[in-house]
Amino acid sequence: MEYIQRIIGLREDNDLKQSEIAKVLNKSQQGYSHLENQKARFTIDDLIKLCQFYNVSADYILGFTNDMKPLPKN
C-alpha cells in the first residue's frame, strides 16, 4: 500500500527509528513494526498523530497528493 511507503519514507527522511515513532503513537517498537510490515493496521488516531508529528496532511500520507505542504494553523 502506498501510504505505508509514505510513512516509512517520512520516518527514514527524518532519521528516526521505529522505536521513536512508536513512542509518538504510544505503541511498543514491535507494535509499530507490525504496522510498517502490514501485520497490523494504522488507526485514524495513528494517522492524526503522524500528520501532527511530521506536519503534513493526511492527503499526503494517504497518497492523494505529492505536495508536502504543512498543516494549516488553527
C-alpha positions in Angstrom: 0.0 0.0 0.0 1.3 3.4 -1.0 0.6 5.0 2.4 2.9 2.5 4.2 5.7 3.6 1.9 4.9 7.3 2.7 5.0 6.6 6.4 8.3 4.7 6.2 9.7 7.4 3.9 8.8 10.1 6.4 10.5 8.2 9.2 13.6 7.5 7.3 13.9 11.0 5.8 13.8 12.3 9.4 16.5 9.8 10.5 14.1 8.3 13.1 14.0 4.8 14.4 10.8 2.8 14.7 11.1 3.0 18.5 10.9 6.8 18.3 7.7 6.8 16.2 6.3 4.1 18.4 6.6 6.4 21.4 4.7 9.1 19.4 1.9 6.6 18.8 2.0 5.2 22.3 3.0 1.8 21.0 5.8 -0.7 21.5 8.6 -0.8 18.9 7.3 -4.3 17.9 3.7 -2.9 17.6 4.9 -0.2 15.3 7.0 -2.6 13.3 3.8 -4.6 12.7 2.2 -1.5 11.3 5.0 -0.9 8.9 5.1 -4.6 7.9 1.3 -4.6 7.4 0.7 -7.2 10.1 -1.5 -4.6 11.8 -3.4 -1.6 10.6 -3.0 2.1 11.4 -5.9 3.7 13.2 -7.4 7.1 12.4 -5.8 8.3 15.7 -2.4 7.0 14.5 -2.8 8.9 11.2 -3.7 12.1 13.0 -0.7 11.8 15.3 1.6 11.1 12.4 0.2 14.1 10.5 0.8 16.3 13.5 4.2 14.9 14.2 5.5 15.2 10.7 3.4 18.4 10.0 2.0 17.0 6.7 -1.6 16.5 5.6 -3.4 13.1 5.7 -3.8 13.6 1.9 0.0 13.4 1.6 0.4 10.3 3.8 -2.5 8.6 2.0 -1.1 9.3 -1.4 -3.9 11.7 -2.7 -1.3 14.4 -3.3 2.5 14.6 -3.6 2.5 18.1 -2.0 4.1 18.0 1.4 2.7 21.4 2.5 2.5 21.9 6.3 -0.8 21.6 8.1 -2.9 24.7 8.3 -2.7 26.7 11.5 -5.9 26.8 13.5 
